[in-house]
């Protein structure tokens, strides 16, 4: 498993665009989102799968698969719920 590079993130672009519009999140580098000064969400690649490390529901990162559109929609929904939007 490795950190996702910019080219790895191309299939996630529709979800990333929506994440960029969530109040309270700042994308410091491609695919690395911060909440205040703390890392909140970033991506990894393992084979053909994409995973998100996200701080939902608490202060520690939880790894979630986000390879499919359905998985991406679930992540986006949960991020919005946690940030109250």
C-alpha positions as CSV (number, residue, x, y, z in Angstrom):
1,X,0.0,0.0,0.0
2,X,1.3,3.4,-0.9
3,X,0.1,7.0,-0.8
4,X,-1.9,8.0,-3.8
5,X,-0.1,10.3,-6.3
6,X,-1.8,12.9,-8.4
7,X,-2.3,10.6,-11.3
8,X,-3.9,7.9,-9.1
9,X,-6.5,10.5,-8.1
10,X,-7.9,11.1,-11.6
11,X,-10.7,8.5,-11.3
12,X,-11.8,10.2,-8.0
13,X,-12.0,13.7,-9.5
14,X,-15.8,14.0,-9.3
15,X,-15.7,13.2,-5.6
16,X,-12.6,15.4,-5.0
17,X,-14.4,18.3,-6.6
18,X,-17.3,17.8,-4.1
19,X,-14.9,17.5,-1.2
20,X,-13.2,20.8,-2.2
21,X,-16.6,22.5,-1.8
22,X,-17.2,21.3,1.8
23,X,-16.8,24.1,4.3
24,X,-14.1,23.4,6.8
25,X,-11.9,21.3,4.5
26,X,-8.8,22.6,2.8
27,X,-6.9,20.6,0.2
28,X,-3.2,21.3,0.9
29,X,-1.8,18.9,-1.6
30,X,-3.7,16.9,-4.2
31,X,-6.0,14.5,-2.3
32,X,-4.8,15.6,1.2
33,X,-7.6,17.4,3.1
34,X,-7.2,19.2,6.4
35,X,-9.7,20.3,8.9
36,X,-8.3,23.3,10.8
37,X,-4.6,22.4,11.1
38,X,-5.1,18.7,11.4
39,X,-5.0,16.1,8.6
40,X,-8.5,14.8,8.0
41,X,-8.5,12.8,4.8
42,X,-6.0,11.3,2.4
43,X,-5.8,8.4,-0.1
44,X,-3.8,5.2,-0.6
45,X,-3.5,2.8,-3.5
46,X,-3.3,-1.0,-3.0
47,X,-3.3,-2.9,-6.3
48,X,-6.4,-1.8,-8.2
49,X,-8.2,-0.4,-5.1
50,X,-8.2,3.1,-3.7
51,X,-8.6,3.7,0.0
52,X,-9.3,6.8,2.1
53,X,-7.9,7.3,5.5
54,X,-10.4,9.6,7.2
55,X,-11.0,10.8,10.7
56,X,-14.6,9.5,11.0
57,X,-15.9,9.0,13.6
58,X,-13.2,10.2,15.8
59,X,-9.6,11.5,16.2
60,X,-7.9,8.5,14.6
61,X,-7.8,7.6,10.9
62,X,-10.1,4.9,9.7
63,X,-9.4,3.3,6.4
64,X,-12.2,2.9,3.9
65,X,-12.2,1.5,0.4
66,X,-13.4,4.1,-2.1
67,X,-12.8,2.3,-5.4
68,X,-16.5,2.3,-6.6
69,X,-18.8,5.2,-7.1
70,X,-21.1,3.8,-4.3
71,X,-18.1,3.8,-1.9
72,X,-17.2,7.3,-2.9
73,X,-20.7,8.5,-2.4
74,X,-20.8,6.9,1.1
75,X,-17.5,8.6,2.1
76,X,-18.8,12.0,0.8
77,X,-22.1,11.6,2.7
78,X,-20.2,10.7,6.0
79,X,-17.8,13.6,5.6
80,X,-20.6,16.0,5.2
81,X,-22.5,14.5,8.2
82,X,-19.4,14.9,10.4
83,X,-18.8,18.4,9.3
84,X,-22.4,19.3,9.8
85,X,-23.2,20.1,6.2
